[in-house]
Amino acid sequence: MALIAARNLTIGFAGQPLLEQVNLDIRRGEILALLGPNGSGKTSLLRTLIGALPPSSGCISRQSGLVTGYVPQRLHIDETLPMTVNRFLQLPNRHPREKLQQALDQAGAPALGARQLSTLSGGQFQRVLLARAILEKPDLLLLDEASQGLDYAGIRQFYRQLEQIQQALDCAIVIVSHDLNLVMQSATRVACLSGTIVCQGSPDTVAGMAEYQSLFGLDSPSGHPATAGVYPIHPNCREA
Amino acid sequence: MLDDFMIRAALAGLGVALAAAPLGCFIVWRRMAYFGDATAHAAMLGVAISLAMSTSVFAGVLVVSLLMALLVTLLSGRGYAMDTLLGVMAHSALAFGLVAVSFLSGIRIDLMAYLFGDILSVGKADLAIIWGGTALVLILMAWRWSALLMSTLNPDLAHAGGVSPKREQLVLTLALALMVAVAIKVVGVLLIASMLILPAAAARPLSRTPEVMAVMAAVIGSVASLSGLRASYIMDTPTGPTIVCAAAILFALSSLFRALRHTSTETPAH
């Protein structure tokens, strides 16, 4: 049974649909990568899945008691708000200190507990956000470009940590990312967005699809990167 | 003990300082400073209405502040910027309030008492209202503290944690309306916002967590209230403004502390 299942979702703003006919099942144990060009609705889809953005139509069913962890794309901490990393990790629920340290270790930020949030670098902040998201032992972990602010080696390490977290928590991970090659190595399933889910399947299958290549301007048959337009829907390209 | 007007004034000042502390922190964190001002200005209409209908000023102010808070919350995010909405509603309500007061012939109203407060005339009934309101605000803040903090940090994080940011904003604005109604007698319409913002801003450099900042704001607000009261007695100055002056001096001291600490530790750039 899927942890969360979306049926015929339409997501849009002010009557303008951004995504239509989205059907998505997320199951325990998988790492799903959501790919797509800027403005293709990846973040909006994540926000709809966590309940922050109501869909214009369609429905989302969650397994009862589903615990969700969310790492937002950007989090601006106002300097007027004093907040140590350890205090931030305990929003909304208090945890014993060993648990906090364990989460920080797992997220690759072992020494940051006593720091003020406003003094962290972008990469450190992303790791703290990840630590907070895994603290509640989520069934479903959603990350929105969580590797931004990291250098290449950092991104690779970050994905390795994600795989370890996935194993340790036996959860599902949904990740929005622009690091095509690296995310394809870690993901067990890939879905490409452009108006709808244009293709999905295992990374190897998707990497060979024309839709994927034209979406990202990789060796498209015409030799030109795709710019806009509607792509054929392949409902049958799901992972076997 | 409550028969001494100075004791009553001190208790009233302390009550307002305690209620203002957690609210003021959220106002500083959420950059809502103008909101406190706007709610307080709208309270003038409440004063006028309650005088016209000869009901208690507290009730009139509370109703108008609540309406104002609800309307702004409902209308925000619908095509008007927050500061525009607040500007329109606060000053309209203030203007209507002042016009309405002018119709009240026969009743001699000391407008100054509502604009600047009249802490020395606080009676036992006023004290009961102030401390009742303070208790309510503190209970509300303690109950919603975590949810409010999450919504303040990031609305999406709040959603993911099962918290509705819109609902928390409503809680905050309701508490603010209550605080304005309680404080109008003590510091008056024009200076309520200063009791919210000054202690919280002064507490910031001394705090490492949100909770510490709220407690420090309460301490600073209480010190300002008591020392301002004492100073106004000695120098024979208007009490409300003297309390705010004391808070401003504490803010200056805390800023100085921050400046000194920054030069001594040379915090690394980030």
Interface residues (C-beta under 8 A of the other chain):
Chain A: R47 I50 G51 A52 T68 G69 Y70 P72 L75 I77 D78 T80 L81 P82 M83 T84 R87 F88 L91 P92 N93 Q116 T119 L120 S121 L142
Chain B: V28 W29 R31 S146 A147 L149 M150 T152 L153 N154 P155 D156 L157 H159 A160 G161 V163 R204 S207 R208 T209 P210 E211 V212 M213 T267 H270
